[in-house]
Amino acid sequence: MENNNIPALSYKGNASTAVPILSHEADIQTVTAEQWLKISDEGLQLEGLCFDKDGNLLLCEVFGGTIFHVDLPEKKVTTLFQSQKQNPAAVKIHKDGRLFFCYLGDFESSGGIFAVNSEGDQEVPIVSDIDTEYCVDDLVFDSKGGFYFTDFRGYSTNPKGGVYYVSPDYKTITPVIQNLAVANGVALSTDEKTLWVTETNANRLHRIDLLDDGVTIAPFGASIPYHFTGHEGPDSCCIDSDDNLYVAMYGQGRVLVFNKKGYPIGQILIPGRDQGHMLRSTHPAFIPGTDQLIISANDIEMGGDSWLFTAKGFAKGHQSYQFH
């Protein structure tokens, strides 16, 4: 006969949901984002949010290669162009006005970076998929016109990824940190002395203090202030003007926020996440000059659509030189 008096486990709080928030993160300041704009009725892998100098939004659709343009404030969605390179993952705007696109290629050896004009024409290779074997996921410019990019290769026990610096003349590629299991998001502090990197397949946040040359790590300057938990891992990231870091959690439907030392101080939840919806949260970006954050997510796994969500951050977005 079954003994009903033996100790039994029971679900409490959100522990039975698709992506439960762990106890050490449950008590940090938490808000739920609102729907801002539907991009498609289909589940598209949206990524690479970037606002241009006119305040309009650009973003990528990774697996299909569509580059979207969103006119603001009307929120009119159009296709800027179709990438001829495989799996575009990010777009950033150089101070000369050109658009720089990162692409992952075959996820093994055929990614790179190309530049086009604001209309998507006159394609020029910046990091060639012929001469290199990087799978480039994201980049961040410095004020000199050079940039850091992440190499998205490897997996948990095969850390082939890393972060590299490309000189302003694009002639030299220098490794900054290597042996990462899928380097993904990258952000540069307001004083350009600290580089943040998310390592997706090892669930780690890297904080890297740099010397004045921008590529040499300061003594004891590379650390891991935070270890993430859960499936799948940290994705793209951005900073605000107070040097807080916003990290999209891919597969978890939320954005975690860290202070300048790497301590978690807040989180933004995507609505529907407790029911398994909109878990593929990929990229946060601030509307320039405001504290309004836009977050991309999609519902591919549930057969749903693709949306941008919004919430306010702790401070205004970092007013980088790109918008001066």
KEKE-3310 file (N, C-alpha, C; in steps of 0.2 Angstrom, whole numbers, plus 5000, padded with zeros to 4 digits):
npx = (5004:5003:5012:5006:5011:5025:5039:5037:5040:5035:5029:5034:5031:5038:5044:5039:5038:5042:5055:5061:5065:5079:5083:5093:5092:5079:5075:5081:5078:5064:5055:5042:5042:5034:5024:5030:5032:5027:5036:5035:5023:5028:5040:5055:5072:5077:5089:5103:5100:5100:5101:5100:5108:5097:5088:5081:5077:5088:5089:5093:5088:5092:5093:5087:5092:5087:5087:5080:5072:5066:5055:5054:5044:5034:5034:5035:5038:5051:5060:5077:5088:5093:5104:5118:5127:5129:5119:5117:5121:5122:5122:5131:5134:5146:5157:5158:5146:5143:5136:5140:5141:5140:5142:5138:5141:5144:5144:5156:5168:5166:5163:5162:5164:5156:5154:5142:5134:5121:5110:5111:5120:5135:5144:5158:5171:5177:5182:5187:5179:5186:5200:5200:5194:5185:5169:5159:5150:5146:5150:5159:5162:5177:5182:5192:5189:5193:5188:5181:5177:5167:5171:5161:5163:5165:5161:5155:5165:5175:5183:5184:5182:5183:5189:5193:5203:5201:5211:5210:5213:5209:5219:5225:5222:5220:5222:5212:5206:5205:5200:5187:5170:5160:5160:5150:5140:5146:5152:5158:5164:5160:5171:5180:5189:5185:5180:5166:5161:5150:5149:5142:5141:5147:5141:5145:5150:5162:5173:5184:5198:5207:5223:5231:5233:5222:5221:5229:5228:5225:5236:5230:5218:5207:5193:5179:5165:5152:5143:5131:5116:5106:5097:5098:5109:5119:5117:5117:5123:5122:5127:5122:5122:5127:5135:5130:5127:5117:5111:5105:5096:5097:5085:5078:5069:5072:5080:5095:5102:5117:5128:5143:5153:5149:5139:5123:5109:5096:5082:5073:5058:5051:5035:5024:5034:5034:5025:5032:5033:5041:5054:5067:5075:5086:5093:5096:5094:5096:5084:5091:5096:5087:5080:5074:5072:5074:5070:5073:5064:5058:5046:5049:5050:5038:5030:5026:5026:5036:5043:5047:5050:5048:5055:5059:5076:5089:5096:5099:5103:5120:5127:5135:5149:5145:5132:5134)
npy = (4994:5011:5024:5039:5048:5050:5061:5073:5082:5098:5110:5127:5144:5150:5139:5128:5132:5136:5142:5144:5157:5159:5158:5167:5177:5181:5191:5203:5219:5219:5221:5219:5219:5228:5225:5232:5233:5223:5213:5202:5190:5178:5166:5174:5175:5187:5200:5211:5225:5242:5259:5273:5289:5297:5292:5281:5263:5249:5232:5214:5199:5183:5169:5170:5181:5194:5211:5223:5239:5251:5264:5278:5291:5283:5269:5261:5247:5241:5232:5234:5228:5212:5201:5195:5188:5174:5171:5184:5194:5205:5223:5238:5256:5265:5279:5286:5285:5273:5256:5243:5226:5211:5193:5176:5166:5149:5145:5139:5142:5152:5165:5184:5201:5214:5230:5243:5256:5268:5264:5251:5247:5246:5236:5231:5221:5220:5212:5198:5183:5175:5176:5173:5163:5166:5166:5179:5187:5199:5217:5231:5248:5258:5275:5278:5273:5260:5243:5230:5213:5198:5181:5168:5154:5136:5126:5120:5111:5114:5127:5138:5151:5169:5186:5200:5213:5225:5236:5254:5256:5244:5234:5226:5213:5209:5198:5199:5192:5174:5157:5155:5148:5150:5165:5180:5192:5209:5224:5240:5250:5267:5275:5268:5259:5247:5231:5222:5205:5192:5174:5162:5147:5143:5150:5162:5179:5190:5202:5214:5223:5236:5241:5257:5255:5248:5234:5226:5217:5223:5221:5207:5210:5203:5195:5185:5190:5185:5170:5163:5154:5140:5136:5145:5153:5168:5182:5195:5212:5228:5245:5257:5275:5276:5266:5254:5237:5228:5213:5201:5186:5172:5160:5162:5172:5186:5200:5203:5214:5222:5231:5242:5234:5222:5216:5209:5219:5221:5216:5212:5206:5196:5197:5182:5173:5163:5154:5148:5156:5168:5166:5167:5179:5191:5203:5219:5237:5254:5267:5281:5295:5293:5284:5273:5256:5244:5228:5213:5198:5181:5169:5156:5143:5140:5141:5154:5172:5186:5199:5216:5222:5233:5243:5253:5258:5259:5271:5284:5278:5275:5289:5287:5291:5289:5295:5309)
npz = (5000:4996:5004:5009:5018:5017:5014:5002:4987:4981:4969:4970:4969:4954:4950:4942:4929:4912:4911:4925:4937:4946:4964:4969:4960:4960:4969:4964:4957:4947:4932:4920:4902:4889:4874:4859:4845:4832:4821:4812:4807:4807:4816:4817:4818:4826:4827:4832:4835:4830:4831:4819:4814:4812:4820:4817:4816:4814:4810:4810:4802:4806:4801:4789:4782:4780:4781:4791:4791:4802:4802:4812:4821:4816:4816:4804:4795:4784:4771:4771:4763:4756:4763:4756:4762:4773:4786:4794:4809:4816:4816:4815:4816:4808:4811:4800:4793:4786:4786:4796:4795:4804:4800:4802:4794:4790:4803:4807:4799:4790:4792:4794:4791:4783:4774:4770:4761:4767:4761:4759:4748:4738:4743:4754:4759:4776:4786:4780:4773:4766:4769:4782:4796:4805:4814:4814:4826:4833:4835:4842:4841:4844:4849:4840:4828:4826:4830:4841:4839:4841:4840:4836:4837:4842:4856:4872:4877:4868:4866:4854:4851:4853:4856:4846:4840:4828:4819:4816:4802:4797:4794:4803:4814:4830:4843:4858:4869:4871:4868:4871:4873:4862:4859:4861:4864:4865:4873:4876:4889:4895:4896:4888:4893:4898:4893:4889:4888:4883:4885:4878:4877:4889:4898:4904:4910:4905:4911:4906:4908:4900:4894:4888:4875:4870:4867:4875:4890:4906:4921:4930:4925:4918:4921:4928:4932:4934:4934:4923:4924:4918:4902:4887:4886:4889:4878:4866:4871:4879:4885:4897:4901:4913:4914:4917:4913:4900:4897:4886:4888:4880:4876:4888:4889:4894:4901:4909:4921:4925:4936:4935:4940:4938:4946:4948:4946:4942:4932:4916:4911:4898:4892:4894:4895:4906:4901:4891:4880:4868:4871:4865:4867:4862:4860:4867:4865:4867:4863:4856:4866:4876:4890:4886:4882:4869:4865:4857:4852:4849:4844:4839:4843:4848:4838:4835:4833:4829:4839:4845:4861:4875:4888:4902:4906:4919:4917:4905:4888:4883:4875:4862:4852:4839:4838:4839)
capx = (5000:5006:5012:5005:5014:5032:5041:5036:5042:5030:5032:5033:5032:5038:5048:5037:5037:5047:5061:5061:5070:5082:5082:5097:5090:5072:5074:5083:5072:5061:5049:5040:5042:5028:5025:5032:5031:5027:5040:5033:5019:5032:5045:5061:5078:5079:5096:5107:5096:5105:5098:5105:5108:5090:5083:5077:5080:5090:5090:5094:5085:5098:5093:5084:5096:5083:5089:5074:5072:5060:5055:5051:5040:5028:5035:5034:5044:5052:5066:5082:5091:5094:5111:5121:5131:5125:5117:5119:5119:5123:5123:5133:5135:5153:5156:5157:5139:5142:5134:5145:5137:5143:5139:5141:5143:5142:5145:5162:5174:5165:5159:5166:5161:5156:5151:5138:5131:5115:5105:5113:5123:5142:5147:5165:5173:5181:5185:5185:5178:5191:5207:5200:5190:5180:5162:5158:5143:5144:5156:5158:5168:5180:5182:5197:5187:5194:5182:5181:5172:5167:5171:5156:5164:5166:5155:5157:5172:5179:5182:5187:5180:5187:5187:5198:5202:5203:5214:5206:5214:5207:5224:5228:5218:5224:5217:5212:5205:5204:5198:5180:5165:5155:5159:5143:5139:5152:5151:5163:5162:5160:5178:5183:5194:5183:5177:5162:5160:5146:5152:5136:5140:5150:5137:5149:5151:5169:5175:5191:5201:5212:5228:5229:5233:5216:5222:5233:5224:5229:5237:5224:5212:5202:5189:5172:5161:5146:5141:5124:5113:5101:5098:5104:5115:5119:5117:5120:5123:5123:5127:5119:5126:5130:5140:5126:5127:5111:5112:5099:5097:5094:5081:5075:5064:5073:5087:5098:5106:5123:5132:5149:5157:5147:5134:5116:5105:5089:5080:5067:5055:5047:5028:5023:5040:5032:5021:5036:5033:5046:5060:5073:5077:5093:5097:5094:5097:5092:5083:5096:5094:5082:5081:5069:5076:5070:5072:5071:5063:5054:5042:5050:5049:5030:5026:5023:5028:5042:5041:5051:5047:5051:5055:5064:5082:5091:5098:5099:5108:5126:5127:5142:5151:5141:5126:5136)
capy = (5000:5017:5028:5046:5052:5051:5067:5074:5088:5101:5116:5133:5150:5149:5133:5123:5136:5134:5145:5147:5162:5156:5161:5172:5182:5182:5196:5209:5223:5216:5223:5216:5223:5229:5224:5238:5232:5216:5213:5197:5185:5172:5166:5175:5176:5194:5202:5216:5231:5248:5265:5277:5296:5300:5289:5275:5257:5244:5225:5208:5192:5179:5163:5172:5186:5200:5217:5227:5246:5253:5272:5281:5287:5279:5262:5258:5241:5239:5228:5238:5224:5205:5200:5190:5184:5169:5172:5191:5193:5212:5229:5244:5261:5268:5287:5289:5284:5266:5251:5237:5220:5204:5188:5170:5161:5142:5143:5135:5145:5156:5172:5190:5208:5219:5237:5245:5263:5268:5261:5244:5246:5246:5231:5231:5217:5222:5205:5193:5176:5171:5176:5171:5158:5168:5167:5185:5188:5206:5221:5237:5253:5263:5282:5279:5270:5253:5240:5224:5208:5192:5175:5164:5147:5132:5124:5120:5108:5115:5134:5140:5158:5174:5193:5202:5220:5227:5243:5259:5255:5237:5230:5222:5210:5207:5194:5202:5186:5168:5151:5155:5144:5154:5173:5182:5199:5213:5231:5244:5255:5274:5277:5264:5255:5240:5227:5216:5199:5186:5168:5159:5140:5142:5154:5167:5186:5192:5209:5214:5230:5236:5247:5262:5253:5245:5227:5223:5216:5226:5215:5204:5214:5199:5192:5183:5192:5182:5164:5162:5147:5138:5135:5142:5157:5175:5184:5202:5216:5235:5248:5264:5281:5275:5260:5247:5232:5225:5206:5197:5179:5168:5155:5163:5177:5191:5204:5204:5220:5222:5237:5242:5229:5215:5213:5209:5224:5221:5211:5214:5200:5196:5194:5176:5168:5158:5149:5146:5160:5173:5164:5169:5186:5191:5209:5225:5243:5260:5273:5287:5301:5291:5278:5267:5250:5240:5221:5208:5191:5178:5163:5151:5136:5139:5142:5160:5177:5190:5206:5220:5224:5239:5244:5258:5255:5263:5277:5284:5274:5278:5293:5286:5296:5288:5299:5316)
capz = (5000:4995:5010:5007:5023:5016:5012:4995:4984:4978:4966:4973:4965:4947:4949:4937:4923:4907:4913:4932:4939:4952:4970:4969:4955:4960:4973:4962:4955:4941:4928:4914:4896:4885:4867:4856:4838:4829:4815:4808:4810:4808:4820:4814:4823:4826:4831:4830:4835:4830:4829:4815:4816:4811:4825:4814:4819:4809:4813:4806:4803:4805:4797:4782:4779:4779:4785:4792:4793:4805:4802:4818:4826:4813:4816:4798:4794:4777:4770:4768:4758:4758:4764:4752:4766:4777:4794:4797:4816:4820:4812:4818:4811:4808:4812:4793:4791:4784:4790:4796:4796:4806:4798:4805:4789:4791:4810:4807:4796:4784:4793:4793:4792:4777:4775:4765:4763:4771:4757:4758:4742:4738:4748:4754:4764:4781:4789:4774:4774:4762:4772:4789:4798:4811:4813:4818:4829:4835:4836:4845:4839:4849:4846:4835:4822:4826:4833:4844:4837:4844:4836:4838:4836:4847:4861:4879:4878:4862:4866:4849:4850:4856:4855:4842:4839:4821:4819:4812:4795:4795:4791:4808:4818:4836:4848:4865:4873:4866:4871:4873:4871:4858:4861:4858:4865:4867:4874:4878:4894:4892:4895:4883:4896:4900:4888:4892:4883:4885:4883:4878:4879:4895:4903:4908:4909:4906:4912:4904:4909:4895:4894:4884:4868:4868:4866:4881:4896:4912:4926:4934:4922:4915:4927:4927:4938:4935:4930:4922:4925:4913:4895:4884:4889:4888:4871:4865:4877:4878:4891:4898:4902:4920:4913:4918:4907:4899:4894:4884:4890:4875:4878:4894:4889:4899:4900:4916:4921:4930:4937:4932:4943:4936:4950:4945:4950:4939:4926:4912:4909:4892:4894:4891:4896:4910:4897:4886:4874:4867:4875:4862:4868:4859:4859:4870:4863:4869:4859:4857:4870:4881:4894:4884:4880:4865:4866:4852:4854:4844:4847:4834:4846:4850:4832:4835:4829:4831:4842:4849:4867:4877:4895:4904:4910:4925:4915:4897:4884:4882:4870:4860:4847:4833:4837:4840)
cpx = (5004:5006:5012:5008:5022:5033:5040:5038:5036:5032:5030:5035:5032:5042:5046:5036:5043:5054:5061:5067:5073:5082:5086:5096:5083:5071:5077:5077:5070:5055:5048:5039:5035:5029:5026:5030:5032:5031:5038:5028:5022:5037:5052:5066:5080:5085:5098:5104:5101:5101:5103:5104:5102:5085:5079:5081:5082:5090:5090:5089:5090:5098:5090:5088:5093:5086:5083:5076:5066:5060:5051:5050:5035:5028:5034:5040:5044:5058:5071:5086:5091:5101:5113:5125:5127:5125:5120:5117:5119:5124:5125:5135:5142:5152:5156:5151:5138:5140:5138:5140:5141:5139:5142:5143:5140:5143:5152:5168:5173:5162:5164:5162:5161:5153:5147:5136:5124:5109:5106:5117:5131:5146:5155:5167:5178:5185:5183:5184:5182:5198:5206:5195:5185:5173:5160:5151:5141:5151:5154:5164:5171:5180:5187:5195:5189:5188:5184:5176:5173:5167:5166:5157:5165:5160:5158:5164:5176:5179:5187:5186:5184:5185:5193:5197:5205:5205:5209:5207:5212:5212:5227:5222:5222:5220:5218:5211:5203:5201:5191:5175:5160:5155:5154:5143:5145:5150:5157:5161:5163:5167:5183:5189:5192:5179:5173:5161:5155:5149:5146:5136:5144:5146:5141:5149:5158:5169:5182:5193:5207:5217:5227:5229:5227:5216:5225:5229:5228:5231:5231:5217:5206:5199:5182:5168:5154:5145:5133:5122:5107:5102:5095:5110:5114:5120:5120:5119:5124:5124:5123:5124:5129:5134:5136:5126:5120:5112:5106:5101:5093:5091:5078:5070:5065:5079:5089:5102:5111:5126:5139:5154:5155:5142:5127:5112:5098:5088:5074:5064:5051:5041:5027:5028:5038:5028:5026:5036:5039:5052:5067:5074:5084:5097:5093:5097:5092:5090:5087:5093:5089:5084:5077:5073:5071:5074:5069:5070:5058:5051:5043:5048:5042:5026:5023:5026:5034:5041:5047:5047:5051:5050:5060:5070:5083:5093:5097:5104:5114:5126:5134:5143:5147:5135:5128:5135)
cpy = (5006:5021:5035:5050:5053:5058:5068:5081:5091:5108:5122:5139:5148:5143:5128:5126:5133:5136:5148:5152:5159:5160:5167:5178:5184:5189:5203:5213:5220:5220:5219:5220:5223:5227:5231:5238:5225:5217:5208:5193:5178:5172:5168:5177:5183:5196:5208:5223:5237:5254:5270:5284:5299:5297:5283:5269:5252:5237:5220:5203:5187:5174:5165:5177:5193:5206:5222:5234:5248:5261:5274:5288:5283:5272:5258:5253:5240:5235:5233:5234:5217:5204:5194:5185:5180:5171:5179:5191:5200:5217:5235:5249:5265:5276:5290:5288:5277:5261:5245:5231:5214:5199:5181:5165:5154:5140:5139:5139:5150:5163:5178:5196:5211:5225:5239:5253:5263:5265:5254:5242:5247:5242:5231:5226:5220:5217:5200:5186:5172:5170:5174:5166:5160:5168:5173:5186:5195:5210:5227:5242:5256:5270:5283:5276:5263:5249:5233:5219:5202:5186:5170:5156:5143:5129:5123:5117:5109:5123:5137:5148:5162:5181:5196:5210:5222:5235:5247:5258:5248:5233:5225:5219:5207:5204:5198:5196:5180:5163:5152:5151:5148:5161:5176:5190:5203:5221:5234:5250:5262:5277:5273:5260:5248:5237:5222:5211:5194:5180:5163:5151:5138:5146:5158:5174:5188:5200:5210:5222:5230:5242:5252:5260:5249:5238:5223:5223:5219:5220:5214:5207:5210:5195:5189:5184:5189:5176:5164:5155:5146:5138:5141:5147:5164:5177:5191:5206:5223:5239:5255:5269:5280:5269:5254:5243:5228:5219:5203:5190:5175:5162:5155:5169:5183:5194:5205:5210:5220:5229:5237:5237:5222:5212:5214:5214:5225:5217:5214:5208:5201:5193:5187:5171:5162:5152:5146:5150:5166:5172:5166:5176:5187:5197:5215:5231:5249:5265:5279:5293:5299:5285:5272:5262:5246:5233:5217:5201:5188:5172:5157:5144:5135:5140:5149:5165:5181:5197:5209:5222:5230:5240:5250:5255:5260:5270:5278:5280:5278:5282:5293:5291:5295:5292:5307:5320)
cpz = (5000:5002:5008:5012:5022:5013:5004:4993:4981:4975:4970:4969:4957:4945:4944:4930:4918:4909:4920:4933:4946:4958:4971:4965:4956:4964:4970:4958:4948:4938:4922:4908:4893:4878:4864:4848:4836:4822:4810:4811:4811:4813:4817:4820:4822:4830:4829:4829:4835:4827:4825:4817:4816:4816:4823:4816:4813:4813:4808:4807:4801:4800:4790:4779:4778:4784:4785:4793:4796:4806:4809:4818:4823:4814:4810:4796:4787:4777:4767:4762:4761:4758:4759:4756:4771:4784:4796:4804:4819:4814:4817:4813:4813:4809:4805:4790:4788:4789:4790:4798:4798:4803:4801:4800:4791:4799:4812:4805:4791:4786:4792:4794:4785:4779:4769:4766:4766:4768:4756:4752:4743:4743:4748:4760:4769:4784:4784:4776:4770:4765:4779:4790:4804:4809:4817:4820:4830:4835:4840:4843:4845:4845:4841:4828:4821:4830:4836:4841:4840:4839:4839:4838:4843:4851:4868:4881:4872:4861:4860:4848:4854:4854:4852:4841:4832:4821:4814:4804:4792:4793:4796:4812:4824:4841:4855:4870:4869:4871:4874:4870:4868:4861:4858:4859:4867:4867:4877:4883:4891:4892:4891:4886:4899:4895:4891:4886:4886:4881:4883:4880:4885:4901:4908:4906:4910:4906:4911:4904:4904:4896:4889:4876:4866:4867:4871:4887:4902:4917:4930:4931:4919:4920:4924:4933:4939:4930:4930:4923:4920:4906:4892:4886:4887:4880:4870:4871:4875:4885:4891:4900:4909:4920:4916:4912:4906:4895:4892:4885:4885:4878:4885:4894:4894:4897:4908:4915:4926:4930:4934:4934:4941:4941:4947:4949:4947:4933:4923:4909:4902:4893:4890:4892:4901:4907:4892:4880:4874:4871:4872:4862:4866:4860:4862:4867:4865:4863:4860:4861:4875:4885:4892:4880:4875:4865:4860:4854:4849:4848:4842:4837:4848:4843:4831:4831:4832:4833:4844:4855:4870:4885:4896:4908:4916:4923:4907:4894:4883:4875:4866:4854:4840:4832:4839:4833)
residu = (MET:GLU:ASN:ASN:ASN:ILE:PRO:ALA:LEU:SER:TYR:LYS:GLY:ASN:ALA:SER:THR:ALA:VAL:PRO:ILE:LEU:SER:HIS:GLU:ALA:ASP:ILE:GLN:THR:VAL:THR:ALA:GLU:GLN:TRP:LEU:LYS:ILE:SER:ASP:GLU:GLY:LEU:GLN:LEU:GLU:GLY:LEU:CYS:PHE:ASP:LYS:ASP:GLY:ASN:LEU:LEU:LEU:CYS:GLU:VAL:PHE:GLY:GLY:THR:ILE:PHE:HIS:VAL:ASP:LEU:PRO:GLU:LYS:LYS:VAL:THR:THR:LEU:PHE:GLN:SER:GLN:LYS:GLN:ASN:PRO:ALA:ALA:VAL:LYS:ILE:HIS:LYS:ASP:GLY:ARG:LEU:PHE:PHE:CYS:TYR:LEU:GLY:ASP:PHE:GLU:SER:SER:GLY:GLY:ILE:PHE:ALA:VAL:ASN:SER:GLU:GLY:ASP:GLN:GLU:VAL:PRO:ILE:VAL:SER:ASP:ILE:ASP:THR:GLU:TYR:CYS:VAL:ASP:ASP:LEU:VAL:PHE:ASP:SER:LYS:GLY:GLY:PHE:TYR:PHE:THR:ASP:PHE:ARG:GLY:TYR:SER:THR:ASN:PRO:LYS:GLY:GLY:VAL:TYR:TYR:VAL:SER:PRO:ASP:TYR:LYS:THR:ILE:THR:PRO:VAL:ILE:GLN:ASN:LEU:ALA:VAL:ALA:ASN:GLY:VAL:ALA:LEU:SER:THR:ASP:GLU:LYS:THR:LEU:TRP:VAL:THR:GLU:THR:ASN:ALA:ASN:ARG:LEU:HIS:ARG:ILE:ASP:LEU:LEU:ASP:ASP:GLY:VAL:THR:ILE:ALA:PRO:PHE:GLY:ALA:SER:ILE:PRO:TYR:HIS:PHE:THR:GLY:HIS:GLU:GLY:PRO:ASP:SER:CYS:CYS:ILE:ASP:SER:ASP:ASP:ASN:LEU:TYR:VAL:ALA:MET:TYR:GLY:GLN:GLY:ARG:VAL:LEU:VAL:PHE:ASN:LYS:LYS:GLY:TYR:PRO:ILE:GLY:GLN:ILE:LEU:ILE:PRO:GLY:ARG:ASP:GLN:GLY:HIS:MET:LEU:ARG:SER:THR:HIS:PRO:ALA:PHE:ILE:PRO:GLY:THR:ASP:GLN:LEU:ILE:ILE:SER:ALA:ASN:ASP:ILE:GLU:MET:GLY:GLY:ASP:SER:TRP:LEU:PHE:THR:ALA:LYS:GLY:PHE:ALA:LYS:GLY:HIS:GLN:SER:TYR:GLN:PHE:HIS)
# end
